[in-house]
Amino acid sequence: MKKIITIAIFSFITFSCQEKKERIKREGEPDMILVKSEDDEMNSAIDNAKKTFKSEFHTALLSENPDFVNFAIKQRFDLPDNNGEHIWIGNITFKNNKYYGIVHNDPYEQIGVKLGDSVTVNIENLSDWMYYDKNIVKGAYTVKLLRKTMTDEEKKQMDSDGLIYE
């Protein structure tokens, strides 16, 4: 089974006053990308994730298809200043009409969860979803958008695991 590590590169924080996408380097951790709350491309990616969540992600999760692995949901965690940090939650399960998983990113801000915590996903704050169909990445709308900000070397490193981002 492939690791979900590549998605850790693409956590982000939305800020209402951020002028442009900016990277925060973190020693031993993936970069954090600051994204303006009013970023039309990012908001469109999030809208696409929300629109397709039930029909694609939920259906695939319940299908028990052995080719479908590494189910993850990106959730917005609200910050006190009305901004939000978007964190990946992996190892997704669905039980009693709720999604559960494990926090897969070390948050940049104090948001009440940390890497490795078990959480109930708040679908109201969904900002993305993804899973692998063999080696094809499904969903990952924000990942594909943020991929545009990567250097050629970063893209090469991301592609080295053999995954295909359609």
ChimeraX attribute file (.defattr): number of C-alpha atoms within 10 A of each C-alpha:
attribute: neighborCount
match mode: 1-to-1
recipient: residues
	/A:1	8
	/A:2	13
	/A:3	9
	/A:4	18
	/A:5	12
	/A:6	15
	/A:7	20
	/A:8	18
	/A:9	19
	/A:10	22
	/A:11	26
	/A:12	28
	/A:13	25
	/A:14	23
	/A:15	20
	/A:16	14
	/A:17	11
	/A:18	15
	/A:19	13
	/A:20	12
	/A:21	15
	/A:22	16
	/A:23	14
	/A:24	12
	/A:25	11
	/A:26	10
	/A:27	7
	/A:28	6
	/A:29	13
	/A:30	19
	/A:31	18
	/A:32	21
	/A:33	21
	/A:34	19
	/A:35	22
	/A:36	20
	/A:37	17
	/A:38	14
	/A:39	16
	/A:40	10
	/A:41	12
	/A:42	20
	/A:43	15
	/A:44	14
	/A:45	20
	/A:46	19
	/A:47	16
	/A:48	17
	/A:49	24
	/A:50	18
	/A:51	11
	/A:52	14
	/A:53	21
	/A:54	12
	/A:55	10
	/A:56	16
	/A:57	20
	/A:58	15
	/A:59	11
	/A:60	18
	/A:61	19
	/A:62	10
	/A:63	10
	/A:64	10
	/A:65	10
	/A:66	8
	/A:67	13
	/A:68	18
	/A:69	23
	/A:70	17
	/A:71	22
	/A:72	27
	/A:73	32
	/A:74	30
	/A:75	23
	/A:76	25
	/A:77	21
	/A:78	16
	/A:79	16
	/A:80	9
	/A:81	8
	/A:82	9
	/A:83	16
	/A:84	21
	/A:85	24
	/A:86	24
	/A:87	30
	/A:88	28
	/A:89	25
	/A:90	25
	/A:91	17
	/A:92	18
	/A:93	16
	/A:94	14
	/A:95	7
	/A:96	5
	/A:97	5
	/A:98	11
	/A:99	17
	/A:100	18
	/A:101	21
	/A:102	22
	/A:103	24
	/A:104	24
	/A:105	24
	/A:106	16
	/A:107	22
	/A:108	18
	/A:109	13
	/A:110	11
	/A:111	15
	/A:112	10
	/A:113	17
	/A:114	17
	/A:115	14
	/A:116	14
	/A:117	14
	/A:118	16
	/A:119	15
	/A:120	15
	/A:121	22
	/A:122	15
	/A:123	15
	/A:124	9
	/A:125	15
	/A:126	21
	/A:127	25
	/A:128	26
	/A:129	27
	/A:130	26
	/A:131	24
	/A:132	22
	/A:133	18
	/A:134	15
	/A:135	16
	/A:136	15
	/A:137	19
	/A:138	19
	/A:139	24
	/A:140	26
	/A:141	23
	/A:142	24
	/A:143	22
	/A:144	15
	/A:145	15
	/A:146	19
	/A:147	17
	/A:148	10
	/A:149	14
	/A:150	13
	/A:151	10
	/A:152	11
	/A:153	9
	/A:154	13
	/A:155	13
	/A:156	11
	/A:157	12
	/A:158	18
	/A:159	13
	/A:160	9
	/A:161	13
	/A:162	11
	/A:163	16
	/A:164	14
	/A:165	16
	/A:166	10
